[in-house]
Amino acid sequence: MTIGASLFVIAIGAILAFAVRAEPDWLDVQTAGQVLIFIGLVMLGITLFMWARRRRRLAMQADSDDSTVPPAVDRIVDGQVERRPPTGRPHTEPGQRPPTGRS
């Protein structure tokens, strides 16, 4: 369900409810149009509710992340910062030269 699909159903319902003047024996076109408008509005409401819920959840996740300490580099164990090398690179202390792989 998207906003576009909801608006499409509402538009089809409005056309049937207000623009079509045909009156077949087996269908009340105006009532069918009003039902489609109602269904489109319900779809639109559900879509907007789901978007708002997702947006709120993503915002809460962004607030809870501590981007100052990347988890692959540092972690706190028993109140002490444990330094770990990032994946794929050897760990060096500040001021040290990285190993070259040559003896």
Helices and strands as residue ranges (DSSP letters): H 3-14, I 15-19, H 29-64, E 74-77, E 80-83
